Amino acid sequence: MNGNSGFLASMAVFRQLYNDRSNIFRVVENFIVDTIRDEKLAAFTLPDITYRINNYYSFDIPESIYKRSLKSLVRSKLLNLSNNTYNLIGNIKDFNSPNIDEIANDVKKDHKFIIESLYAFIESKTGKNLNSDDQKEVLKSFVDYFTNDSSKSMYTDYIGGFIISIKSNAEYLAKLNTIKEGIIIYSGISYGIEDNSISKLSNKLTIFLDQEILFSLCGLNGEIYQNLALEIVKFSNEINNKTLKDKGKSFIELRFLEETRKSVKNFFTATEHILRNDTVIDPDAIAMRNILENCTTPADVKQKEIVFFNRLEDYGIFVEDEIDYFSQENMKYNSISSELCKSIGSELNIKADDISFEILNMISIRRKSCVSQNLFDARYILLTETSNRLKIARSVLFNKTDSFPITINTDLFVTHAWLILNKGFSSNEHPTSFDIVTKAQVTLATRMTKNIREQFDILKIEYQNGKMSREFVTQNIIQLRNHAILPEQISDINLDVYFDGISNLEVITTKEILDRKDIEIKKAKKDIEKLANEKKEQEINAIKELNSKDSKILDLTSKLEEYLENEKKREENRLSRKRKLMKLLVFLTFVVIFTIFLYLSITSKFVSDIFSYIATFFSLLAGVYTFISFIREFNSRK
């Protein structure tokens, strides 16, 4: 069971056993009994059983949790305790405990297909095949992702993207949510939350909400962040309702520091300034853009500020009374120094003058000498999503007492509240932060915002050093702003757009812009030359084609002229033959007429005088003339 796949299977088993037993310590009992049976233990000590189970299942459960579960097994007569040694006195077969290894192996088979699908997804996005070492790193990152320790993993984005890509696969999501819920139960065991039932809560817990939590509560960071923040209020009120009923007083107070109030007011003032001067806002300032929406005058921004603080009061959230942090009494609990800030800053890559050090020191001073390893005895804590503050609070250089850190994020607070309220997982109404798709959306949106902020910081340095003009600054800000995205805007449909954006997100320096313009100009010239050559070639081909057509036309024209000339000659020959024929006909007609006339003139039978013959002759001649005219007219019509 060792290894990351074994840990994931163990978490799924945790969830399954919890569903059957509905008690965290009964779940731990099952692991103890299963270990006794598999390893055939007749006797063991508390450190021994703790090591065996933690080592085999990759757990980090404290001895105190095993000790409480062992007490239950002693009461059930399965074990007895003598000289700090637990002895098996009952029949292990009579103890109704499932075989955890068998359950875990079945779970591993189910998980195998999901893990292989994850490998394939990463390979499709990175364009490279994962070798065995890569796959081990991916699996480790997958475990870290579920245990909220994935900030340094190179595969975090891909894991989040993979989960979003399978959100329509109900079977896969159910199995992954089982792991998530198992880890929630495991977290409760690790922090000993079950020991802190509502009835045991005594000291008031003041939770200071950081600025971005306040913005989220009022909907300035989008829908998902608002839903997550509202669950802080919801579960705080549920705990208070129970303590009011049991003890007549509330247990949790939601507050914010005076420094946070000043920061919020400065934020609204800066928003007014931007509206008044029509300047460009930071590309990652989503809350500021939402404040500016529908605002036309600075008075509109001021009105939104009033509405903002009124809404916080409606939620029962007020500014905490100030204290003198520099009084002699309070300075005894001071946690920072310039040297410490430098050391932590060097370790975590955080500037030594980061305001986070000052804010965390204020919480530390308020805690005074309170040392507790669980949230509900911490008295004061800062609820934040600011990564620098979360990392500093967990640094061993800052938290030297091994007490519960002075910061907590939304997810961890809701987990603690859910478990102490003993809600379980039998109903379908689970917190938003428990949903793995929501977690994936928040993870990817947070990563994009972080990248935008880093690129914007580079942009400011370039501008301050005179390496970039205002025009280029504006161009870069617009480019960065286009990549800003809310969690609810990330879906399986636009994952490729997200990954393209995250990989290509960078500030363009003045030199880079000029270089790119030079490249674009050269490319444009090549394109123009290419088009010109293509056009020239087209013109040459057109001329060749036209010349070819002209040649064909000339050839046809020549043939047509030759044909017409031949036709003309044939027509002339035909007309010539007709003329000759006509001449012959006229001649023959004249000869006939003349012969007739001569015959009539000399014949003895003719009785008329000479003038009658002459008249007859001319009448015949007129008839011949009329005949010839008719023939000519007929020919001309043809």
NUDRENFI-378015 format. One record per atom (N, C-alpha, C): x, y, z. Coordinates in steps of 0.2 Angstrom, whole numbers, plus 5000, padded with zeros to 4 digits. Layout:
BEGIN
XYZ...
% end
This chain:
BEGIN
500449945000500050005000500450065000501150065001501550115001501550154994501650214994501650254988501050294987501150334982500550384980499950354978499950304974499350264972499050234978499450204983499150174989498850224994499150284994498850344998498150364995498150364989497450384986496950334987497150264987496650214988496450214995496950235000496850235007496350285009496350345005495850395006495150375004495150344998494450314996494250265001494650225004494450175009494150215015494550265017494350305023493650335022493450355016492850385014492250325015492450265012491950215012491850185019492350175023492250155030491950205034492050275033491650325037490950325035490750305029490050305027489750245030490150195031489850135035489850145042490350175045490350175052490150245055490150305051489950365053490350395059490950375060491350395066492050385064492450445065493150445063493550385067493450385073493850335077493650265076493050255074492850185072493250165065493350215061493750205055494450185057494750225062495450205064495450135067494950115071494950055074494949995068494650005063494649965057495349955055495750005054496450005052496849965057496749975063497149945069496949865068496349845068496149775068496449745062496349775056496649745050497349735050497749785054498449775054498649715059498249715064498349655069498249585066497749585062497549525058498049505053498249555049498749535043499449525045499649555051500349545053500349495059499749475061499749425066500149445072499849505075500149535081499849505087500249485092499949465098500049515103500549555102500649615107501049665103500849735106501249785102501149845107501549895106501549965109501150015105501050075108500650125104501150155099501750165100502250185095502350135089502250075091502350025086501750015082501150015084500550015080500550075076500750135079500650195075501150195069501750175070502250165065502050125059501750065061501550015056501050035052500550065054499950095050500150155046500550205049500750265046501150245040501650195041502150185036501850145030501350095032501050055027500550095022500250135026499650175022499950245020500550265022500750335020500350385024500150365030499750415034500250455038499950515041500350555046499850565052499550515055499050515060499450515067499350565071499650565078499450505082499950495087499850435092499150445096499050505097498450525102497750495099497750495092497150465088497150395089497750365088497750285089497550265096497850305101497750295108496950295110496650335107495950345108495550285105495750265099495450205096495550145100496250135102496450075106496050075112495850125116495450125122494750085120494450105115493850075113493949995112494449975109494649905108494749875114495049905119495149875126494449865129494049915129493349915132492949855129493049845122492749785119493049715120493549715124493849655127494249615121494449655116494849625111495549635113495749685116496449695119496449715126496949705129497049735136497749775136497849815141498449855141498749845148499449825147499849805153500549825151500749875156501449895155501549935148501149975146501150005140501149965134500949905135500949855129500249825129499949825122499249805121499349735119498949685122498949615121498249595118498349555113497749525110497449465115496849475117496549435122495849405119495649435114494949415111495149375104494549355101494649325095494549375089495049385085495049435080494549425075494349355074493849345069493149365071493049375078492449395080492349465079492849505077492749575077492549595069492049625069491749635062492149695059492649675055493049725052493249705045493149745040493249725033493949715031494149685026494849675024495049735020495449785023495549845020495949835014496449795014496849785008496449765002495949715003495449694997495049754995494849794999494449854997494949904993495549914996496049964993496249934986496349874985496449844978495949854973495349844975494749864971494749934969494849974974494950054973495450064968496050034969496650044964496450034957496049974956495849954949495450014946494950034950494550094948494950154946495450164950495850224949496350224943496550164941497050154936496750184930496150174928495950204922495950284922495750314928495850384929496550404928496950374931497650394931497950394924497750334920498050334913497750384909497050404910496750454907497150524908497350534914497750594916498350594912498750544912499350534908499250564901498750534898498550544891498350614890498050644895497850714894498450764894498950744899499550784900499950784893500050724891500350714885500050754879499450754879499150794873499250864874499250894880499350964881500150984880500550944882501250954882501650934876501350894872501550864866502150824867502250794873502850744874502550684878502950624877502750564880503050564887502650544892502850534899503250474900503850474902504250414904504050394911504350344914504150314920504250364926504850404926504950454931504450514930504250534924503750584924503050564927502850494925502250474928502250474935502850454939502850454946502750524948503050574945503050644947502250664946501950644941501250664940500850634945500950574947500550544952500650574959501250594961501450634967501050704967501050734961500750794960499950794961499750734959499050714959498850714967499250674971499150674978499150744981499650774979499750844982499150894981498950884975498350924973497750914977497650854979497050834983497150854991497850854993497950875000498150945000497950984995498151064995498851074996499251044993499951054993500351054987499951084982500251074975500451144972500651184976500851254973501551254969501951204971502551204968502651154962502051114961502051064956501951094949502351064944502351084937501751054933501351014937500850974933500151004936500151044941499551074944499051094939499251134934498751164929498451104925498851054923498651004919498150954923498250944930497850904934497150944934497151014936496551044936496151044929496551054924496251054917495950984916496250934918496050864917495350854920495350874927494750874931494150904927494250964925493751004921493550964915494050934911493850904905493450844906493450814912493050754913492350774917492250834918491650854922490950824920490950804914490350774912490350694913490850664915490950594916490750584924490150564925489950564932490250504936490450454932490850394936491550414938491850454934492550474936492550524941492050574941491950624946491750594953491350544953491150514959491750484962492150444958492750414961493250464964493350524960493850574963493550614969492850624969492550654975492650614981492650544980492750494985493450504988493950514984494550534987494650594991494250644988494250714991493950704998493350674998493050665004493450625009493750575007494250535011494750575014495050625010495550665013495250715018494650735017494350785022494350745029494050685029494050645035494750635038495250615033495950605036496150675039496050735036496250795039495950805046495350785046495050795053495350745058495550685056495950645061496550675062496950695057497650725058497650785063497050825063497050885067496650875074496450805074496050795080495450825081495150845076494550885076493950845080493950785079493350745083493450755090494050765093494050775100493750845102493750895097493450955099492650955096492250925100491550925098491250995100490651005098490451075099490351085107490251035111490151045118490751055121491351045118491951055121492251125120491951165115492151225113492051275119492651315121492551355127492851425125493451435123493751505122493451535115493251595115493051625109493551625104493351615098493851615092493651675087494151725087494051785082494451765076494051765070494251755064494351825060494951845058495051905055495051885047494551925044494451905036494951955033495351935028495751975024495352005019495752055016495352105011495052065005495352015002495051984996494451934998494451915005493851875007493251925008493451985010492852035011492652055004493052064999492852074992492452014989492651954991492251904988491551894991491551904998490851905001490351954998490652014995490152064992490152054985490351994982490351974975490752014970491252044973491752084968492252044965492351974967492751934964492451874960491851884958491451834954491051784959490651744955490151704958490451644963490951614960491151554964491551584970491951634970492251654976491751684981491251714978490751734983490351674987490251624983489951564986490451534991491051534990491551504995491551545001491551615000491651655006490951655010490451645007489751645010489751585015490151535013490151475017490451485024490951535024491251545030490751575035490351625032489851655037489351595039489151555034488651505035488851455041489451425040489651385045489851415052490051475052490151515058489551525062489051535058488351545061488051485064488151425060487951365062488251345069488951355069489251335076489051385081488951445080488651495085487951475087487551455083486851435085486851375089487351325088487451265093487651285100488251335100488451355106488051395110487651435106487151475110486551435113486451385109485951335112486251295118486851275118487151235123487451275129487751335127488051375132487851445133487351465129487151535129487551585127488051565123488451625120488751595113488951645109489251635103489951615104490251575099490951555099491351585094491151605088491551625083491351705082491851745081491751815079492051825072491751855068492051875061492251945061492851965060493052035061493552045055493752105055494352125050494752185054495352185053495852225056495752295054495952345058495952415056496352425050496952395049497352395044497052375037496552325038496252295032495652355030495352385035494852435033495252495030495852515032496152565028496352545021496552485021496752455014496152455009495552435012494952435008494752505006494852555010494652625009495152655004495752635004496252654999496152624992495852564993495652534986495152574983494652594986494052624983494252694981494752724985495052794983495452784977495852734976496152724970495752714964495152684965494652674960494352734958494252784963493952844961494452884957495052884959495652914955495652894948495652824947495652804940495052824936494452824939493852854935493952924934494152964938494253034937494753054932495253014932495853034927495852984921495352944920495252894915495852864913496152834918496852794918496652724917497252684915497152614915497252574921496852524923496852494929497352434928497552404934497952344934497552284930497952244926497552194922497252144927497552134933497252074937496752104942496552164942496152204947495452184945495152124946494552104944494052144949494152144955493752184960493652254958494152284956494152354954493752364948493752324943493352324937492652324939492452274943491752264945491552324949491952364953491752424956491552474951492052484946491952534941491352524936491052464936490552444932489952494933489652524928489052574929489252634933489852644934490052704938490252764933489952814933490152874929490452934932490352934939490752984943491052964949491552994952491852974958491252964964490753004964490252994969489952924968489852894962489552824961490052774965490652784964491152744968491052744975491052804978490952824985490352784987489752784983489152754985489252674986489652654981489752574982490152564988490652604990491052594996490552595002490052635002489652635008489152575008488952555002488552485001488952425004489652435002490052375004490152365011490252415015490352415022489652395025489152425023488452405025488352335025488552305019488352235018488752195023489452215024489852175029489452175036489152235038488852235044488252185044487852185038487352145038487552065039488152055037488351985039488651975046488652025050488852025056489652035057489952065052490652075051490852145053491252155058491452225060492152235060492452295060493152305061493252295069493852265070494052245077494352315080494252315087494452375090495252375090495552425089496252435089496552425096497252395096497652395102498252425100498652435106499352465105499852415104499952395098500452345096501152355099501352415100501952435102502052445110501552435114501552445121502052395124502352405129502852365132502552295133501952285135501652225137501552185130501352215125501252175119501852165115502352205116503052195112503352125114503152105120503352035122503251985118502651995114502451935110502551955102502952005101503152025094503551965091503351945085503651885082504151895076504251965075504651975069505252025071505752025066506252075066506452085059506852135058507152145051507552085049507952055053508351995052507851935050507351925054506951865053506551875046506351935045505951945038506451935032507051955033507551935028507651865027507651825032507851755032507251725029506651735031506051705029505951725021506051785020505951815013506451775008507051765011507551735007507351655006507051625011506851555010506251545006505751595006505151585002505051634996505651674995505651714989505151774990505151804996504651854997505051915000504851974997505152034999505152045007505652065010505752075017505252125020505052175015504652235017503952215015503752155014503052135012502552155018502052185017501552205022501352135026501352085023501152015026501452005033502152025033502452015040502152055045501952115044501652165049500952135051500552115046499852085047499952025051500351985050500351915054500651935061501051975061501351995068500752025073500352055069499752085073499352025076499251975072498851915075499251885080499851875079500351845084500251875091500351945091500351985097499651975100499051975096498451965099498351895103498651845100498651775103499051775109499551815110499951815116500351745117500251715122500551655124500151595122499551605119499151545117499551495113499551435115499851385110499351325110499151315104498651265103498751225096498651165095498751125089498151115085497551145087496951145084496651215083496251225078495951285076495551315081495151275084494651305089494851325095495451315097495851335103496351395101496351415095496851465093496751535095496051545097495851615099495851665094496451675090496451725085496751695078496451705073496751685067496551725061496951725056496851765050496651715044496051735041495751685036495951725029496351695025496651735019496751685014496751705008496951665002497551694999497951745002498551775000499051725001499451704996499951644996500451665001500751725000501351745004501151745012500551755014500351755021500251685023500051645019499951575021500651535021501051555017501751525017502151545023502151615024502551635030502251605037501651605037501351575044501551505045501651465040501851395040502651385040502951435040503751435040503951415047504451375048504651355054505051405057505251455053505651515056505151565060504551565057504051605060503651565066503351505064502951475069503451425073503751445078504251405082503951365087503351375089503051335094502651275092502651265085502251205083501551205084501251265085500551275087500151285080499551285080499151295074499351365071499451365064499751425061499251485062499451545062499051595063498651615056498651575051498251585045497951525043497351535040497051475037496651495031496551455026496251475020495451445021495151465016494351455016494251375016494651345012494451265011494651235018495151255021495351215028494851235033494651295033494151315038493451285037493251275031492651245030492651175032493251145030493351065032493251065040493651105043493551095051492851105053492551155050491851175053491351115051491451085045491051035043491150975047491750955049491850895053491650905061491750965063491550985070490750985071490451005065489751005065489450935064489950885063489750815062489250805056489350835051488850835045488850775041489450745041489550685037489350695029489350635025489250645018488650605016488150595020487550555018487150595014487050665015486650705011487050725004486650755000486950784994487250854994487050885000487250955001487950965004488450965000489050975002489351045001489851065004490051135003490351144996490351204994490651214987491351204987491751214992492451194992492651124992492151084993492251004993492250984985491951024981491851004974492451004970492750954967493350954964493350994958492850994954492751034948492851114950492551134955492551204958493351214960493551164963494251174965494751184959494651144954495051144948494951214945494351244944494251304941494551364945494551354952494851404956495651404955495851344955496651334954496851364948496551354942496751374936496651454936496151484938496051554938496551584943496751554948497251584953497951584949498051534946498651524942498751584937498251594933498251644928498251714931497951724937498051794940498751804943499051744945499751754948500151764942500051734936500551744931500451824928499851844928499651914926500051964930499951944937500351994942501051994941501351934940502051934939502251974933501951964927502051994921501952074922501452094926501352164927501852194931502152154936502752184940503352194935503452144931503952154926503852224921503252234920503052284915503252354919503052354926503152414929503952434930504352374931505052384931505352414925505052384919505352404913505152484912504552504914504352574913504752614917504852594924505252634928505952644926506252594923506952604921506952634914506452654911506452694905506552644899506352584900506452534894505852524890505352564892504652554889504252614889503952634884503552704883502852684886502552744887501852734890501352704885501552714878501152674873501252604874501852574875501952504875501652484882501652524887501452504893500652484893500352534889499652524888499452464884499852454879499752394874499852334878500352324883500452264887499852254892499652314895499152304900498552274897498352304891497752274887497852204886498452184884498552114882498452064888498752094894498752054900497952054903497652104902496952104905496552064901496652054894496252004890496351934893496851914897496951854899496651834906496451894910496151884916495451844916495351804920494751754920494551734927493851734927493551714933493451634933493451604939493451524939492851504936492251534936491651514933491651514925492151554923492251564915492651504912492951464917493351404914492951344914492951314908492551254907492951214902492651154901492951104896492951134889492551184888492551204881493151254879493351294884493851344883494551324886494651254888495251234891495851254886495751244880496351254875496551324875496051364875496151444876496551454882496351424888496651444894497451424893497551354891498251334891498651374886498351394880498751434876498951504879498451534883498551594886499051594892499051534896499551534901500251514898500251484893500951474890501251534886500851574883501051634879501051694883500851694889500751754893501451784895501551844892502251874894502151954892502551994895502652064894503052074888502852114883503252134877503652194879504352194879504752254880504752294874505052354875505052394869505552364863506052334865506552304860506152254857505752214861505452154858504952174853504552234855504052254850504352284844504952314845505252344839505552284834505852234838506052174834505452144831504952134834504352104831504052144825504052214826503852254821504352244815504952244816505452234811505352164807505252114811505052054808504452054804503952094807503252094803503352134797503752184797503952224791504252184786504752144788505152104783504652054780504252024784503751974782503252004777503052064779502652104774502952114768503552134768503952144761503952084757504152024761504151964757503451944754502951954758502251944756502151984750502352054750502152094744502552074738503252054739503652034734503351964731503051924735502751864733502151874729501751924731501151934728501251974721501852014721502052044715502251994710502651954712502951894707502351854705501851844709501351804707500851834702500751904704500351944699500751954692501451964693501751964686501751904682501851844686501751784682501051774679500551794683499851794681499751834674500051894675500051944669500351914663500951884664501351854658500951794655500651754660500251694657499651724654499351784656498751814653498951834646499551864645499751894639499851834634500251784637500351724633499651694630499251694635498551664633498251704628498251774629497951824624498351814617498951814617499351804611499151744607499051694611498851624608498151634605497751674609497051684606497051724600497551784600497551824594497851784588498351744590498551704584498051664581497651634585497051594583496551634579496451694582495951744578496251764571496851774571497151794565497151744560497251684562497251624558496551614555496051624560495351614558495151674553495451734554495251794550495551774543496151754543496451744536496051684532495851634536495451584533494851614530494551654534493851684533493951734526494451774526494651814521494751774514495051724515495251674509494551644507494151624512493551594510493051644506493051714509492651764506492851784499493551784498493851794492493651744487493651684489493451624484492751634482492351644487491651654486491451714481491851764482491851824478491951804471492551774470492751744463492151704460491951654464491451614462490851654460490651704464490051744462490151784455490751814455490951844449490851804443491151744443491151694438490351674436489951674441489251654440488951714436489051774439488751834435489051844428489651824427489951834420489551784416489451724418489151674414488451694413488151724418487451744417487451804411487851854411487951904406488051874399488451824399488551794392487951764390487651734394487051694393486451744390486451804394485951854392486151884385486751894384486951924378486751874372486851814373486751764368485951764367485551764372484851764372484651824368484851884370484651944366484851934359485451914357485651904350485251864347485051804350484651754346483951784345483751814350483051844350483051894344483551934344483551984338483651954331484051894331484051864325483451834323483051804328482451774326481951824324481951884327481451934325481651964318482251974318482452004311482351954305482451884307482251834302481551834300481151844305480451844304480251904300480451954302480352024299480552014291481151994290481351984283480951944279480751884282480351834279479651874277479451904282478751934280478851994275479352024275479452074270479452054263479751994262479851974255479351924253479051894258478551844255477951874251477751844247477251864242476551864246476551824251475851814255475751874259476251914260476151974265475852034261475252064263474852104260474852174262475152184268475152254271475752294267475752364269476252404266476852404270477352434268477952434272477952464279477552514280477452544286477152504291476752464289476552414294477052364297477552344292478052304294478552334299478652404297479052444301478752444308478152464309477852464316477852394320477752344316477752284319478452264321479052284318479652274319479852314326479652374326479852414333479452384339478852364337478452334343478752274346479052234341479452174343480052194347480352244344480952264347480852294355480252324355480052354362479952294367479652244364479552184368480152154371480652154366481352124368481652164373481552234373481852274378481552264384480852254384480552244391480752184394480852124390481052064392481752064395482252104392482952114394482852154401482452204402482452244408482152194414481752154412481452114418482052064420482352034415482951994417483452024421483652084420484152124424483852134431483252154431482952174438482852104442482752054439482751984443483451974445483951984441484651964443484852014449484652074449484852124454484552104461483952074461483652054467483951994470484251954466484651894469485251924472
% end
